[in-house]
Amino acid sequence: MVFMRTSNQIQQQARHFTRSLSASAFTKPKPNTVLSSSFNNKQNISNISTKHIALFLTTAGVASYSIHQSNQTSARTHFTKCAAYTKNLIKTGGDVVMLGPTKEVATGILFPNLCNAMTFVGCGVRVKYGFVKVYAVGTYMDPIAMSGVKAYPNEIDKALLNPTFPRTIRIVMNRSLSIEKYTAAILEALEPRMNGVDLDKLEEFNRMNPKVDLVEGAEMEMTIRGNVMLYKNAMGGVGQIESRAFCEALCDVYYGKDPVSPGHREMVMEGIKKL
């Protein structure tokens, strides 16, 4: 594009030069004006005009060619550098490896590296009756919020039980399940941990789940930020519950001394250290 614009500019200048020179060559001289002997006839004037134009166009052509060659050289250099960078990126893996999903071992369910602008730190499986793999669960934490505690295991324990540290709990069903059984299991785990406070929030959570049975692969997300739990149900509907007691109980369900998925909690502990 630069070459084309430059060539057009040179051509316009050449036309302007030709018109100006031609006009001046055949303009009648003012009285008492002495012309040089080389301009005594139109033939000489025409010859000189032609020489000037030829010289100008030749110079313009060389300049255009030089610009064209320069652009081609720059393009080749840029392409070579990009190719070298891409080759190294593929060889080392680069961000492709870092941003790849993590597979939950027991179910094979994949968890992406990011969710709700938070970073994946671990996953596990919820087992019922000792052998039924109900769903896979993954946790995403805010790296900035965890930066001050990630080097201290005891502090990580406390942070996981403190809803002030933002996180998203992502649930992916490994099998079909009625919505009644799903909500009943979560409410059963939450109620004794709430110590009688804000128990009306349990029914509020129950209403946030449409009366549609869950199928394999259905996803739910619970994002905790302080006293607020933002919930996305399997149908994509979003709602929220505002209760410190509810959020603390939910943290205890997944990160307390008796979590619903011990493997998930262990992996989360290790994952936070690597943030």
Phi, psi and omega per residue, in radians:
M1 nan -0.679 3.110
V2 -1.100 -0.746 3.141
F3 -1.080 -0.760 -3.111
M4 -1.122 -0.761 -3.141
R5 -1.115 -0.720 -3.129
T6 -1.125 -0.757 3.129
S7 -1.079 -0.754 3.132
N8 -1.088 -0.708 3.124
Q9 -1.103 -0.740 -3.130
I10 -1.138 -0.708 3.136
Q11 -1.130 -0.713 3.116
Q12 -1.107 -0.714 3.115
Q13 -1.120 -0.676 3.135
A14 -1.115 -0.765 3.128
R15 -1.114 -0.729 3.130
H16 -1.110 -0.720 3.133
F17 -1.092 -0.746 -3.116
T18 -1.122 -0.807 -3.128
R19 -1.098 -0.735 -3.106
S20 -1.142 -0.752 -3.096
L21 -1.198 -0.699 3.135
S22 -1.145 -0.745 -3.117
A23 -1.103 -0.730 -3.112
S24 -1.256 -0.502 -3.095
A25 -1.209 -0.600 -3.056
F26 -1.885 0.294 3.068
T27 -1.473 2.366 -3.131
K28 -1.166 2.370 3.140
P29 -1.263 2.666 3.081
K30 -1.199 2.747 3.097
P31 -0.997 2.563 3.111
N32 1.157 0.278 3.114
T33 -1.610 2.277 -3.113
V34 -1.736 2.168 3.131
L35 -1.599 2.622 3.071
S36 -1.197 2.645 -3.115
S37 -1.059 -0.440 3.139
S38 -1.294 -0.205 -3.122
F39 -1.974 0.478 -3.063
N40 -1.330 -0.277 3.115
N41 -2.519 2.842 -3.070
K42 -1.152 -0.525 -3.112
Q43 -1.084 -0.821 3.140
N44 -1.086 -0.725 3.131
I45 -1.078 -0.774 3.135
S46 -1.062 -0.741 3.134
N47 -1.093 -0.782 -3.123
I48 -1.149 -0.677 3.110
S49 -1.083 -0.751 3.138
T50 -1.091 -0.724 3.141
K51 -1.111 -0.752 3.133
H52 -1.096 -0.769 -3.136
I53 -1.110 -0.757 -3.132
A54 -1.071 -0.747 3.135
L55 -1.105 -0.752 -3.129
F56 -1.110 -0.809 -3.111
L57 -1.157 -0.642 3.101
T58 -1.088 -0.791 3.108
T59 -1.087 -0.730 3.132
A60 -1.094 -0.707 3.140
G61 -1.116 -0.729 3.115
V62 -1.104 -0.736 -3.141
A63 -1.119 -0.749 3.129
S64 -1.097 -0.786 -3.136
Y65 -1.078 -0.708 -3.128
S66 -1.122 -0.742 3.117
I67 -1.099 -0.764 3.132
H68 -1.037 -0.808 -3.139
Q69 -1.121 -0.681 3.118
S70 -1.098 -0.741 3.126
N71 -1.120 -0.719 3.118
Q72 -1.099 -0.718 3.130
T73 -1.113 -0.755 3.128
S74 -1.104 -0.728 3.138
A75 -1.102 -0.768 3.128
R76 -1.098 -0.716 3.135
T77 -1.095 -0.797 -3.137
H78 -1.089 -0.776 3.140
F79 -1.077 -0.723 -3.137
T80 -1.091 -0.747 3.130
K81 -1.137 -0.735 3.123
C82 -1.114 -0.733 3.141
A83 -1.087 -0.726 3.134
A84 -1.126 -0.722 3.130
Y85 -1.124 -0.781 3.137
T86 -1.090 -0.706 3.135
K87 -1.052 -0.784 3.136
N88 -1.167 -0.654 3.139
L89 -1.112 -0.761 3.130
I90 -1.164 -0.672 -3.102
K91 -1.144 -0.736 -3.068
T92 -1.601 -0.239 -3.101
G93 1.677 -0.790 3.110
G94 0.965 -2.492 -3.084
D95 -1.210 -0.314 -3.122
V96 -1.046 -0.742 3.129
V97 -1.223 -0.751 -3.084
M98 -1.108 -0.634 -3.060
L99 -1.658 0.071 -3.131
G100 -1.234 2.699 3.132
P101 -1.264 2.797 3.101
T102 -1.911 2.320 -3.119
K103 -1.609 2.234 3.027
E104 -1.290 2.157 -2.924
V105 -1.068 -0.813 -3.017
A106 -1.233 -0.544 -3.066
T107 -1.944 -0.365 -3.071
G108 1.390 0.103 3.137
I109 -1.280 2.382 -3.104
L110 -1.640 2.454 3.075
F111 -2.091 2.126 3.126
P112 -1.145 2.837 -3.083
N113 -1.234 -0.498 -3.110
L114 -2.201 2.557 3.068
C115 -2.691 2.156 -3.128
N116 0.949 0.696 3.112
A117 1.153 0.332 3.077
M118 -2.084 2.825 -2.975
T119 -1.802 2.398 3.128
F120 -1.113 2.346 3.113
V121 -2.205 -0.233 3.126
G122 2.982 2.814 3.126
C123 -2.598 2.939 3.138
G124 -2.895 -2.948 -3.094
V125 -2.216 2.495 3.055
R126 -1.650 2.017 -3.100
V127 -1.894 2.367 3.120
K128 -2.092 2.475 3.133
Y129 1.066 0.349 3.046
G130 1.478 -0.213 -3.097
F131 -2.574 -0.263 -3.120
V132 -1.477 2.005 3.139
K133 -1.510 1.688 -3.006
V134 -1.300 -0.948 -3.138
Y135 -2.671 2.795 3.020
A136 -1.715 2.503 -3.126
V137 -2.246 2.388 3.130
G138 -2.279 2.670 -3.140
T139 -2.092 2.440 3.076
Y140 -2.164 2.285 -3.105
M141 -2.098 2.820 3.057
D142 -1.507 1.960 -3.091
P143 -1.014 -0.632 -3.119
I144 -1.180 -0.757 3.141
A145 -1.123 -0.555 -3.082
M146 -1.601 -0.066 -3.042
S147 -1.076 -0.516 -3.105
G148 -1.474 -0.197 -3.069
V149 -2.106 -0.221 -2.985
K150 -1.102 -0.333 -3.131
A151 -1.544 -0.042 -3.064
Y152 -2.220 1.862 -3.080
P153 -0.926 -0.733 3.140
N154 -1.111 -0.666 3.122
E155 -1.231 -0.573 3.073
I156 -1.107 -0.742 3.093
D157 -0.968 -0.848 -3.116
K158 -1.139 -0.712 -3.121
A159 -1.120 -0.675 -3.136
L160 -1.136 -0.494 3.130
L161 -1.577 -0.085 -3.104
N162 -1.816 1.945 -3.096
P163 -1.156 -0.145 3.076
T164 -1.126 -0.457 3.074
F165 -1.473 1.930 -3.043
P166 -1.079 2.508 3.034
R167 -2.800 2.769 3.016
T168 -2.057 2.272 3.051
I169 -1.811 2.036 -3.070
R170 -1.906 2.163 -3.119
I171 -1.953 2.289 3.099
V172 -2.222 2.133 -3.074
M173 -1.204 2.367 3.080
N174 -1.672 -0.184 -3.133
R175 -2.720 2.887 3.090
S176 -1.238 2.562 -3.122
L177 -2.750 2.465 3.102
S178 -1.181 2.557 -3.110
I179 -1.126 -0.508 3.128
E180 -1.131 -0.745 3.137
K181 -1.193 -0.651 3.133
Y182 -1.110 -0.915 -3.105
T183 -1.178 -0.645 -3.130
A184 -1.101 -0.692 -3.134
A185 -1.137 -0.717 -3.141
I186 -1.222 -0.755 -3.141
L187 -1.140 -0.628 3.111
E188 -1.118 -0.631 3.120
A189 -1.338 -0.554 -3.083
L190 -1.379 -0.738 -2.970
E191 -0.934 -0.916 -3.126
P192 -1.145 -0.334 -3.121
R193 -1.508 -0.186 -3.098
M194 -1.596 -0.143 3.054
N195 0.911 0.683 3.062
G196 1.373 0.066 -3.098
V197 -1.723 2.306 3.080
D198 0.947 0.741 -3.116
L199 -1.184 -0.325 3.093
D200 -1.138 -0.326 3.127
K201 -1.223 -0.372 3.113
L202 -1.158 -0.762 3.110
E203 -1.198 -0.585 3.084
E204 -1.095 -0.723 3.085
F205 -1.126 -0.694 3.140
N206 -1.044 -0.695 -3.120
R207 -1.262 -0.329 -3.128
M208 -1.336 -0.122 3.129
N209 -1.872 1.991 3.122
P210 -1.015 2.615 -3.113
K211 -1.374 1.065 3.105
V212 -2.248 2.216 -3.092
D213 -1.097 2.575 -3.138
L214 -1.437 2.481 3.101
V215 -1.957 2.890 3.099
E216 -1.023 2.295 -3.122
G217 1.651 -0.154 3.099
A218 -1.082 2.495 -3.071
E219 -2.155 2.466 3.026
M220 -2.304 2.555 3.138
E221 -2.277 2.344 3.074
M222 -2.135 1.894 -3.130
T223 -1.801 2.082 -3.076
I224 -1.831 2.226 3.063
R225 -2.435 1.696 3.139
G226 1.155 -2.096 -3.103
N227 -1.579 0.084 -3.055
V228 -2.045 2.341 3.027
M229 -2.039 2.007 3.094
L230 -1.615 2.167 -3.034
Y231 -2.043 2.317 3.006
K232 -2.025 2.040 -3.091
N233 -1.430 -3.136 -3.041
A234 -1.165 -0.344 3.136
M235 -1.610 -0.011 -3.141
G236 1.620 -0.040 3.107
G237 -1.251 2.551 -3.081
V238 -2.126 2.411 3.069
G239 -2.635 3.054 -3.139
Q240 -2.499 2.675 3.079
I241 -2.153 2.273 3.132
E242 -1.917 1.811 -3.127
S243 -2.927 2.150 3.099
R244 -1.138 -0.725 -3.113
A245 -1.089 -0.741 3.141
F246 -1.109 -0.807 -3.102
C247 -1.151 -0.702 3.111
E248 -1.138 -0.702 3.116
A249 -1.123 -0.700 3.133
L250 -1.131 -0.680 3.078
C251 -1.095 -0.707 -3.117
D252 -1.190 -0.564 3.132
V253 -1.053 -0.687 -3.045
Y254 -1.805 -0.327 -3.066
Y255 -2.271 0.095 -3.109
G256 -1.412 -2.911 -3.102
K257 -1.228 -0.419 3.122
D258 -2.220 1.191 -3.068
P259 -1.273 2.733 3.138
V260 -1.233 -0.332 3.092
S261 -2.446 1.595 -3.126
P262 -0.998 -0.677 3.134
G263 -1.100 -0.652 3.103
H264 -1.098 -0.797 -3.128
R265 -1.107 -0.738 3.141
E266 -1.089 -0.752 3.141
M267 -1.168 -0.636 3.102
V268 -1.096 -0.748 3.104
M269 -0.996 -0.792 -3.130
E270 -1.246 -0.650 -3.124
G271 -1.137 -0.663 -3.139
I272 -1.108 -0.627 3.133
K273 -1.103 -0.415 -3.082
K274 -1.694 0.009 -3.136
L275 -1.106 nan nan
